[in-house]
Amino acid sequence: MKEKICLLGDSSVGKTSLIRRYVLDQFSDNYLSTIGAKVTKKDLSYQLGDRTVNLSLLIWDIMGQKEDYNSSTSRFPSYKPSNMYFKDAKGAIIVTDITRYETFESVAFWHSNLSREVREDIPILFFANKVDLLDERQWPKQSVLGEFASYGKPAYVTSAKTGENVNDGFFELGKQIVMRRL
């Protein structure tokens, strides 16, 4: 089975780096802003009892410029980029940057845009990225995870640089998608 997932979040939270870590097991400090969306594929296999289920994740790396999601034109008043990017998504990961609290404040924006466009209950996970830069004395991991508690969805403290929890998070999202299809 092939399923589309979206990575959402503000600019510079590490969406592209998380995908690169997950798919290629690589990391680069070079930053290039994503314009529009980029799609990457990752094949997974799940053993569910005596049954093996193969899943191809089509991972959409979506731009993080919030102002573009609120735009429309007089010529196309119903056009918004999210209409195109979120269409047919079967799962999503909303990413924040642990070093910039304002990215946590944007979670509601990303969640509501996704919910409005997808209009079905899909698996959603939260990644608090860049944990390699976290000073535990200032902001313990449990406090970070508490930022997502009101959504009642799984949350992971991740690092695209070290790979911490990246594979586990993506694998869990894929598993939730597969379980809904069976």
N, CA, C and O of each residue as an XYZ file, in Angstrom:
728
protein
N       0.841     -1.170      0.000
C       0.000      0.000      0.000
C       0.888      1.237      0.000
O       1.994      1.223      0.541
N       0.390      2.305     -0.613
C       1.091      3.582     -0.688
C       0.247      4.623      0.003
O      -0.948      4.738     -0.265
N       0.863      5.390      0.899
C       0.106      6.415      1.612
C       0.920      7.699      1.727
O       2.141      7.675      1.883
N       0.216      8.806      1.645
C       0.816     10.141      1.741
C       0.779     10.626      3.180
O      -0.245     10.542      3.858
N       1.937     11.145      3.637
C       1.986     11.829      4.926
C       2.593     13.212      4.700
O       3.331     13.425      3.738
N       2.280     14.132      5.580
C       2.791     15.503      5.478
C       3.598     15.849      6.723
O       3.225     15.488      7.839
N       4.709     16.555      6.516
C       5.450     17.160      7.616
C       5.154     18.646      7.594
O       5.388     19.325      6.594
N       4.637     19.145      8.710
C       4.213     20.536      8.826
C       4.964     21.200      9.959
O       5.422     20.535     10.889
N       5.086     22.493      9.880
C       5.712     23.267     10.937
C       6.327     24.519     10.355
O       6.467     24.659      9.140
N       6.692     25.428     11.245
C       7.291     26.689     10.825
C       8.592     26.462     10.065
O       9.165     25.373     10.092
N       9.042     27.507      9.390
C      10.325     27.462      8.697
C      11.447     27.179      9.689
O      11.402     27.637     10.831
N      12.426     26.445      9.265
C      13.659     26.190     10.019
C      13.487     25.306     11.249
O      14.349     25.315     12.128
N      12.400     24.545     11.338
C      12.254     23.633     12.480
C      12.978     22.314     12.250
O      13.202     21.551     13.189
N      13.349     22.044     10.982
C      14.102     20.834     10.679
C      13.330     19.761      9.938
O      13.720     18.594      9.971
N      12.248     20.124      9.272
C      11.441     19.123      8.552
C      12.271     18.400      7.491
O      12.269     17.171      7.428
N      12.968     19.154      6.673
C      13.787     18.558      5.612
C      14.896     17.703      6.206
O      15.186     16.621      5.695
N      15.512     18.175      7.270
C      16.587     17.408      7.918
C      16.067     16.120      8.531
O      16.750     15.097      8.488
N      14.868     16.152      9.103
C      14.275     14.932      9.662
C      14.024     13.905      8.567
O      14.280     12.716      8.759
N      13.528     14.352      7.428
C      13.280     13.433      6.312
C      14.598     12.869      5.805
O      14.703     11.669      5.550
N      15.602     13.721      5.658
C      16.910     13.260      5.188
C      17.500     12.232      6.157
O      18.074     11.231      5.728
N      17.358     12.481      7.460
C      17.858     11.528      8.466
C      17.105     10.217      8.347
O      17.713      9.147      8.381
N      15.798     10.285      8.208
C      14.974      9.087      8.172
C      15.186      8.263      6.901
O      15.344      7.045      6.972
N      15.190      8.906      5.772
C      15.245      8.193      4.497
C      16.674      7.814      4.114
O      16.915      6.700      3.650
N      17.620      8.730      4.304
C      18.999      8.506      3.852
C      19.993      8.267      4.985
O      21.150      7.933      4.729
N      19.555      8.432      6.232
C      20.426      8.361      7.407
C      21.606      9.335      7.267
O      22.757      8.990      7.535
N      21.280     10.559      6.839
C      22.278     11.616      6.666
C      21.803     12.884      7.357
O      20.615     13.061      7.625
N      22.768     13.770      7.644
C      22.457     15.078      8.210
C      23.395     16.106      7.605
O      24.573     15.834      7.371
N      22.860     17.281      7.357
C      23.668     18.388      6.861
C      23.272     19.655      7.608
O      22.089     19.893      7.855
N      24.263     20.468      7.968
C      23.988     21.750      8.616
C      23.569     22.826      7.620
O      23.132     23.902      8.028
N      23.692     22.554      6.327
C      23.314     23.543      5.312
C      21.804     23.702      5.303
O      21.070     22.717      5.228
N      21.343     24.938      5.379
C      19.906     25.202      5.404
C      19.453     25.768      4.070
O      19.986     26.765      3.583
N      18.460     25.111      3.493
C      17.790     25.612      2.301
C      16.295     25.571      2.578
O      15.746     24.515      2.891
N      15.651     26.697      2.464
C      14.215     26.778      2.716
C      13.451     26.007      1.636
O      13.734     26.140      0.445
N      12.485     25.205      2.068
C      11.652     24.476      1.116
C      10.647     25.442      0.505
O       9.961     26.182      1.211
N      10.575     25.420     -0.813
C       9.603     26.240     -1.539
C       8.556     25.271     -2.067
O       8.878     24.341     -2.807
N       7.310     25.490     -1.688
C       6.252     24.572     -2.108
C       6.325     23.287     -1.307
O       6.177     23.298     -0.085
N       6.552     22.183     -1.997
C       6.631     20.883     -1.329
C       7.602     19.986     -2.086
O       7.779     20.115     -3.297
N       8.219     19.084     -1.350
C       9.101     18.083     -1.943
C       8.635     16.726     -1.431
O       8.322     16.578     -0.250
N       8.589     15.742     -2.313
C       8.093     14.420     -1.934
C       9.241     13.417     -1.949
O      10.016     13.354     -2.903
N       9.336     12.634     -0.876
C      10.338     11.580     -0.740
C       9.610     10.297     -0.375
O       8.587     10.328      0.309
N      10.138      9.172     -0.831
C       9.493      7.878     -0.581
C      10.351      7.033      0.357
O      11.579      7.032      0.264
N       9.687      6.317      1.259
C      10.358      5.373      2.164
C       9.488      4.135      2.254
O       8.295      4.224      2.546
N      10.095      2.965      1.999
C       9.374      1.693      2.081
C       9.557      1.084      3.466
O      10.665      1.039      4.001
N       8.457      0.621      4.030
C       8.454      0.014      5.360
C       7.766     -1.338      5.299
O       7.002     -1.627      4.378
N       8.053     -2.159      6.302
C       7.414     -3.460      6.414
C       7.010     -3.659      7.874
O       7.800     -3.412      8.785
N       5.786     -4.101      8.082
C       5.254     -4.338      9.424
C       4.855     -5.799      9.552
O       4.206     -6.356      8.666
N       5.242     -6.406     10.644
C       4.845     -7.773     10.943
C       3.691     -7.699     11.930
O       3.883     -7.331     13.089
N       2.503     -8.045     11.477
C       1.308     -8.002     12.307
C       0.794     -9.422     12.465
O       0.056     -9.929     11.621
N       1.192    -10.047     13.545
C       0.869    -11.456     13.750
C       1.607    -12.283     12.722
O       2.831    -12.211     12.621
N       0.861    -13.075     11.950
C       1.490    -13.895     10.910
C       1.439    -13.212      9.540
O       1.746    -13.829      8.520
N       1.058    -11.966      9.528
C       0.898    -11.225      8.276
C       1.960    -10.133      8.158
O       2.229     -9.406      9.115
N       2.560    -10.027      6.969
C       3.496     -8.953      6.684
C       2.788     -7.916      5.810
O       2.202     -8.248      4.780
N       2.855     -6.659      6.242
C       2.235     -5.576      5.493
C       3.328     -4.617      5.049
O       4.097     -4.112      5.867
N       3.388     -4.373      3.743
C       4.359     -3.432      3.192
C       3.679     -2.088      2.960
O       2.548     -2.014      2.479
N       4.395     -1.040      3.314
C       3.872      0.310      3.193
C       4.923      1.198      2.546
O       6.076      1.218      2.977
N       4.531      1.925      1.523
C       5.373      2.966      0.943
C       4.842      4.295      1.439
O       3.727      4.696      1.108
N       5.659      4.981      2.244
C       5.293      6.310      2.719
C       5.734      7.329      1.685
O       6.906      7.367      1.309
N       4.820      8.141      1.230
C       5.142      9.276      0.378
C       5.163     10.482      1.304
O       4.116     10.995      1.698
N       6.370     10.928      1.647
C       6.565     11.946      2.674
C       6.631     13.318      2.016
O       7.568     13.613      1.275
N       5.640     14.151      2.286
C       5.575     15.491      1.730
C       6.212     16.466      2.713
O       5.717     16.657      3.824
N       7.297     17.071      2.297
C       8.003     18.112      3.044
C       7.392     19.430      2.595
O       7.633     19.876      1.473
N       6.608     20.055      3.457
C       5.804     21.211      3.058
C       6.391     22.500      3.622
O       6.833     22.555      4.770
N       6.382     23.526      2.788
C       6.930     24.828      3.181
C       6.346     25.289      4.506
O       5.213     24.956      4.854
N       7.136     26.055      5.232
C       6.710     26.495      6.548
C       6.372     27.965      6.661
O       6.300     28.490      7.772
N       6.164     28.642      5.552
C       5.827     30.060      5.577
C       4.319     30.204      5.810
O       3.526     30.056      4.881
N       3.934     30.491      7.050
C       2.517     30.534      7.410
C       1.722     31.545      6.602
O       0.556     31.311      6.284
N       2.348     32.673      6.268
C       1.603     33.699      5.540
C       1.099     33.185      4.190
O       0.077     33.665      3.698
N       1.787     32.230      3.590
C       1.344     31.688      2.309
C       0.090     30.818      2.457
O      -0.629     30.609      1.480
N      -0.176     30.320      3.639
C      -1.352     29.475      3.854
C      -2.618     30.300      4.003
O      -3.723     29.782      3.839
N      -2.465     31.569      4.309
C      -3.628     32.430      4.487
C      -3.955     33.213      3.226
O      -4.938     33.953      3.187
N      -3.136     33.051      2.199
C      -3.315     33.871      1.005
C      -4.307     33.242      0.046
O      -4.487     32.026     -0.003
N      -4.924     34.097     -0.693
C      -5.736     33.697     -1.834
C      -5.672     34.880     -2.789
O      -5.164     35.942     -2.428
N      -6.168     34.710     -3.969
C      -6.131     35.802     -4.928
C      -7.549     36.156     -5.325
O      -8.471     35.362     -5.137
N      -7.720     37.328     -5.866
C      -9.063     37.709     -6.304
C      -9.510     36.827     -7.465
O     -10.701     36.568     -7.637
N      -8.552     36.372     -8.252
C      -8.880     35.522     -9.387
C      -9.269     34.107     -8.941
O     -10.155     33.485     -9.526
N      -8.593     33.606     -7.893
C      -8.868     32.267     -7.360
C      -9.089     32.383     -5.850
O      -8.208     32.006     -5.078
N     -10.249     32.899     -5.410
C     -10.456     33.175     -3.983
C     -10.422     31.951     -3.077
O     -10.147     32.087     -1.885
N     -10.692     30.768     -3.602
C     -10.673     29.584     -2.742
C      -9.316     28.889     -2.741
O      -9.121     27.913     -2.017
N      -8.361     29.390     -3.557
C      -7.045     28.756     -3.619
C      -6.224     29.108     -2.392
O      -6.066     30.277     -2.042
N      -5.718     28.097     -1.762
C      -4.720     28.221     -0.705
C      -3.782     27.045     -0.895
O      -4.226     25.958     -1.264
N      -2.485     27.241     -0.650
C      -1.558     26.132     -0.855
C      -1.935     24.874     -0.092
O      -1.711     23.767     -0.580
N      -2.501     25.026      1.089
C      -2.825     23.847      1.893
C      -3.833     22.939      1.201
O      -3.821     21.726      1.413
N      -4.711     23.515      0.372
C      -5.665     22.678     -0.367
C      -4.923     21.623     -1.167
O      -5.319     20.458     -1.200
N      -3.856     22.037     -1.803
C      -3.090     21.153     -2.669
C      -2.165     20.239     -1.854
O      -2.084     19.041     -2.127
N      -1.486     20.784     -0.880
C      -0.474     20.026     -0.146
C      -1.064     18.964      0.772
O      -0.478     17.891      0.920
N      -2.197     19.234      1.384
C      -2.765     18.308      2.357
C      -3.714     17.287      1.733
O      -4.083     16.311      2.386
N      -4.107     17.495      0.495
C      -5.086     16.629     -0.160
C      -4.647     15.161     -0.102
O      -3.511     14.831     -0.447
N      -5.533     14.308      0.324
C      -5.343     12.857      0.395
C      -4.305     12.399      1.420
O      -3.867     11.250      1.370
N      -3.907     13.258      2.334
C      -2.959     12.853      3.379
C      -3.616     11.832      4.303
O      -4.776     11.983      4.685
N      -2.867     10.800      4.654
C      -3.349      9.761      5.562
C      -2.640      9.800      6.903
O      -2.894      8.971      7.776
N      -1.742     10.777      7.063
C      -1.034     10.951      8.320
C      -0.212     12.228      8.260
O       0.043     12.763      7.181
N       0.202     12.713      9.429
C       0.991     13.947      9.468
C       1.871     13.977     10.712
O       1.571     13.369     11.739
N       2.963     14.709     10.574
C       3.838     15.010     11.705
C       3.967     16.527     11.758
O       4.365     17.161     10.781
N       3.629     17.095     12.900
C       3.799     18.533     13.109
C       5.091     18.711     13.896
O       5.252     18.155     14.982
N       6.012     19.496     13.334
C       7.363     19.633     13.870
C       7.551     21.009     14.487
O       7.137     22.023     13.924
N       8.184     21.027     15.654
C       8.579     22.275     16.309
C      10.078     22.245     16.547
O      10.715     21.195     16.465
N      10.627     23.401     16.841
C      12.051     23.549     17.154
C      12.166     23.819     18.644
O      11.678     24.834     19.140
N      12.804     22.919     19.343
C      12.894     22.987     20.800
C      13.617     24.245     21.297
O      13.490     24.622     22.462
N      14.371     24.883     20.408
C      15.120     26.086     20.792
C      14.337     27.370     20.536
O      14.785     28.454     20.909
N      13.162     27.255     19.897
C      12.356     28.442     19.582
C      10.908     28.197     20.023
O      10.143     27.518     19.338
N      10.551     28.762     21.176
C       9.229     28.505     21.740
C       8.104     28.941     20.808
O       7.032     28.336     20.822
N       8.322     29.970     20.004
C       7.260     30.442     19.106
C       6.809     29.354     18.130
O       5.686     29.407     17.627
N       7.667     28.368     17.857
C       7.254     27.276     16.967
C       6.237     26.363     17.654
O       5.429     25.720     16.983
N       6.271     26.301     18.986
C       5.266     25.544     19.732
C       3.928     26.291     19.675
O       2.864     25.675     19.611
N       3.998     27.614     19.699
C       2.781     28.418     19.620
C       2.102     28.270     18.257
O       0.911     28.556     18.132
N       2.831     27.832     17.245
C       2.283     27.654     15.901
C       1.607     26.303     15.702
O       0.977     26.082     14.668
N       1.721     25.406     16.658
C       1.144     24.067     16.511
C      -0.355     24.160     16.226
O      -0.864     23.436     15.369
N      -1.055     25.026     16.921
C      -2.501     25.164     16.708
C      -2.804     25.589     15.272
O      -3.771     25.115     14.676
N      -1.989     26.474     14.720
C      -2.164     26.914     13.329
C      -2.047     25.736     12.368
O      -2.910     25.538     11.512
N      -0.979     24.956     12.511
C      -0.743     23.825     11.605
C      -1.818     22.757     11.787
O      -2.320     22.203     10.809
N      -2.167     22.475     13.027
C      -3.176     21.455     13.314
C      -4.528     21.857     12.737
O      -5.203     21.028     12.127
N      -4.937     23.103     12.913
C      -6.248     23.530     12.413
C      -6.281     23.577     10.890
O      -7.296     23.214     10.295
N      -5.199     24.015     10.240
C      -5.155     24.009      8.776
C      -5.274     22.590      8.238
O      -6.026     22.329      7.299
N      -4.529     21.687      8.841
C      -4.574     20.286      8.413
C      -5.980     19.716      8.606
O      -6.534     19.102      7.694
N      -6.550     19.918      9.784
C      -7.877     19.371     10.092
C      -8.948     19.931      9.163
O      -9.842     19.205      8.728
N      -8.856     21.216      8.864
C      -9.840     21.858      7.985
C      -9.773     21.296      6.562
O     -10.805     21.120      5.914
N      -8.580     21.021      6.086
C      -8.426     20.568      4.703
C      -8.623     19.061      4.533
O      -9.177     18.621      3.525
N      -8.177     18.268      5.506
C      -8.258     16.812      5.362
C      -9.657     16.306      5.700
O     -10.160     15.396      5.041
N     -10.277     16.876      6.701
C     -11.660     16.576      7.087
C     -11.917     15.132      7.475
O     -13.052     14.661      7.406
N     -10.886     14.436      7.878
C     -11.081     13.098      8.435
C     -10.056     12.943      9.549
O      -9.048     13.649      9.591
N     -10.326     12.028     10.430
C      -9.415     11.803     11.549
C      -8.249     10.950     11.068
O      -8.393      9.745     10.866
N      -7.091     11.584     10.887
C      -5.905     10.856     10.458
C      -4.903     10.832     11.609
O      -4.953     11.696     12.485
N      -4.002      9.863     11.622
C      -2.970      9.844     12.658
C      -2.065     11.079     12.537
O      -1.603     11.428     11.450
N      -1.833     11.714     13.661
C      -0.949     12.878     13.736
C       0.018     12.647     14.881
O      -0.378     12.225     15.968
N       1.282     12.926     14.632
C       2.307     12.892     15.665
C       2.937     14.266     15.772
O       2.818     15.090     14.865
N       3.607     14.506     16.885
C       4.330     15.756     17.097
C       5.792     15.443     17.349
O       6.122     14.545     18.124
N       6.666     16.190     16.690
C       8.111     16.090     16.919
C       8.598     17.424     17.469
O       8.409     18.463     16.838
N       9.222     17.400     18.640
C       9.950     18.555     19.160
C      11.401     18.313     18.766
O      12.110     17.552     19.426
N      11.834     18.946     17.712
C      13.119     18.650     17.091
C      14.257     19.489     17.676
O      14.026     20.492     18.351
N      15.462     19.064     17.407
C      16.717     19.704     17.809
C      17.028     19.486     19.290
O      17.589     20.360     19.952
N      16.654     18.303     19.803
C      16.914     17.987     21.203
C      18.410     17.988     21.513
O      18.808     18.152     22.666
N      19.235     17.806     20.486
C      20.685     17.858     20.699
C      21.127     19.243     21.177
O      22.241     19.394     21.680
N      20.271     20.251     21.025
C      20.587     21.611     21.470
C      19.913     21.968     22.793
O      20.038     23.093     23.277
N      19.202     21.008     23.372
C      18.433     21.260     24.593
C      19.310     21.230     25.827
O      20.132     20.330     26.000
N      19.129     22.214     26.676
C      19.747     22.219     27.999
C      18.670     21.732     28.972
O      17.746     22.472     29.310
N      18.801     20.492     29.413
C      17.801     19.862     30.283
C      17.515     20.674     31.547
O      16.412     20.623     32.091
N      18.496     21.403     31.995
C      18.286     22.168     33.224
C      17.293     23.301     33.001
O      16.603     23.715     33.932
N      17.216     23.798     31.784
C      16.305     24.900     31.500
C      14.915     24.426     31.069
O      13.917     25.084     31.364
N      14.847     23.305     30.383
C      13.569     22.824     29.873
C      13.600     21.308     29.776
O      13.996     20.772     28.741
N      13.195     20.602     30.825
C      13.227     19.131     30.815
C      12.355     18.553     29.694
O      11.348     19.144     29.305
N      12.760     17.397     29.188
C      12.045     16.760     28.085
C      10.572     16.547     28.404
O       9.725     16.715     27.527
N      10.250     16.184     29.634
C       8.846     15.955     29.991
C       8.033     17.236     29.856
O       6.868     17.190     29.462
N       8.630     18.372     30.177
C       7.935     19.651     30.010
C       7.706     19.948     28.539
O       6.657     20.465     28.154
N       8.688     19.621     27.727
C       8.558     19.817     26.281
C       7.385     18.987     25.767
O       6.530     19.498     25.044
N       7.343     17.719     26.137
C       6.268     16.830     25.677
C       4.908     17.297     26.184
O       3.888     17.072     25.532
N       4.892     17.944     27.341
C       3.644     18.473     27.895
C       3.006     19.529     27.011
O       1.799     19.758     27.092
N       3.798     20.173     26.169
C       3.269     21.185     25.253
C       2.249     20.595     24.284
O       1.416     21.327     23.748
N       2.299     19.292     24.051
C       1.424     18.638     23.085
C       0.276     17.880     23.753
O      -0.574     17.319     23.060
N       0.237     17.854     25.068
C      -0.709     17.008     25.808
C      -2.165     17.268     25.437
O      -2.960     16.328     25.395
N      -2.530     18.501     25.170
C      -3.936     18.822     24.897
C      -4.450     18.194     23.601
O      -5.660     18.098     23.399
N      -3.545     17.769     22.728
C      -3.963     17.162     21.465
C      -4.206     15.657     21.595
O      -4.842     15.060     20.727
N      -3.713     15.044     22.656
C      -3.932     13.614     22.876
C      -3.322     12.727     21.805
O      -3.840     11.649     21.515
N      -2.226     13.177     21.221
C      -1.546     12.423     20.158
C      -0.114     12.158     20.606
O       0.411     12.886     21.449
N       0.528     11.125     20.057
C       1.913     10.832     20.446
C       2.872     11.972     20.098
O       2.731     12.629     19.066
N       3.839     12.189     20.970
C       4.850     13.228     20.753
C       6.232     12.640     21.030
O       6.409     11.807     21.919
N       7.194     13.093     20.251
C       8.569     12.622     20.360
C       9.509     13.815     20.440
O       9.323     14.812     19.742
N      10.510     13.705     21.288
C      11.601     14.668     21.308
C      12.656     14.090     20.377
O      13.186     13.010     20.638
N      12.970     14.803     19.280
C      13.802     14.251     18.219
C      15.037     15.104     17.944
O      15.140     16.255     18.367
N      15.960     14.491     17.222
C      17.123     15.212     16.700
C      17.439     14.672     15.312
O      17.795     13.504     15.154
N      17.305     15.529     14.316
C      17.698     15.134     12.971
C      19.209     14.947     12.913
O      19.709     14.160     12.110
N      19.934     15.666     13.760
C      21.398     15.585     13.753
C      21.887     14.237     14.272
O      22.729     13.599     13.640
N      21.366     13.800     15.415
C      21.828     12.540     16.014
C      20.956     11.349     15.623
O      21.376     10.199     15.754
N      19.752     11.623     15.147
C      18.814     10.557     14.797
C      17.902     10.150     15.945
O      17.060      9.268     15.774
N      18.048     10.767     17.099
C      17.261     10.386     18.271
C      15.760     10.426     17.983
O      15.218     11.463     17.600
N      15.104      9.293     18.171
C      13.655      9.094     18.045
C      13.079      9.332     16.655
O      11.863      9.252     16.485
N      13.904      9.618     15.660
C      13.388      9.893     14.312
C      12.768      8.632     13.705
O      11.613      8.655     13.280
N      13.520      7.543     13.664
C      12.983      6.297     13.096
C      11.765      5.821     13.865
O      10.777      5.396     13.266
N      11.827      5.888     15.195
C      10.701      5.431     16.016
C       9.427      6.210     15.696
O       8.353      5.620     15.577
N       9.540      7.525     15.559
C       8.367      8.347     15.280
C       7.744      8.051     13.925
O       6.534      7.852     13.822
N       8.573      8.020     12.885
C       8.047      7.721     11.551
C       7.454      6.310     11.499
O       6.400      6.097     10.899
N       8.132      5.353     12.129
C       7.644      3.968     12.132
C       6.280      3.890     12.822
O       5.380      3.192     12.356
N       6.139      4.611     13.934
C       4.864      4.624     14.657
C       3.753      5.224     13.802
O       2.639      4.701     13.785
N       4.038      6.304     13.100
C       3.024      6.906     12.237
C       2.602      5.917     11.151
O       1.411      5.760     10.883
N       3.571      5.254     10.528
C       3.256      4.247      9.515
C       2.405      3.127     10.087
O       1.462      2.665      9.445
N       2.737      2.698     11.281
C       1.977      1.617     11.926
C       0.528      2.037     12.168
O      -0.396      1.258     11.938
N       0.336      3.264     12.630
C      -1.026      3.751     12.856
C      -1.817      3.794     11.543
O      -3.006      3.475     11.523
N      -1.164      4.181     10.465
C      -1.825      4.225      9.160
C      -2.216      2.818      8.718
O      -3.336      2.596      8.257
N      -1.291      1.873      8.858
C      -1.564      0.489      8.471
C      -2.706     -0.090      9.298
O      -3.589     -0.753      8.754
N      -2.697      0.149     10.583
C      -3.744     -0.407     11.461
C      -5.137      0.126     11.080
O      -6.130     -0.587     11.224
N      -5.210      1.340     10.608
C      -6.503      1.895     10.177
C      -7.001      1.262      8.888
O      -8.205      1.192      8.643
N      -6.073      0.805      8.073
C      -6.437      0.224      6.765
C      -6.846     -1.245      6.883
O      -7.503     -1.774      5.986
N      -6.470     -1.902      7.964
C      -6.778     -3.340      8.109
C      -8.154     -3.566      8.705
O      -8.565     -4.711      8.892
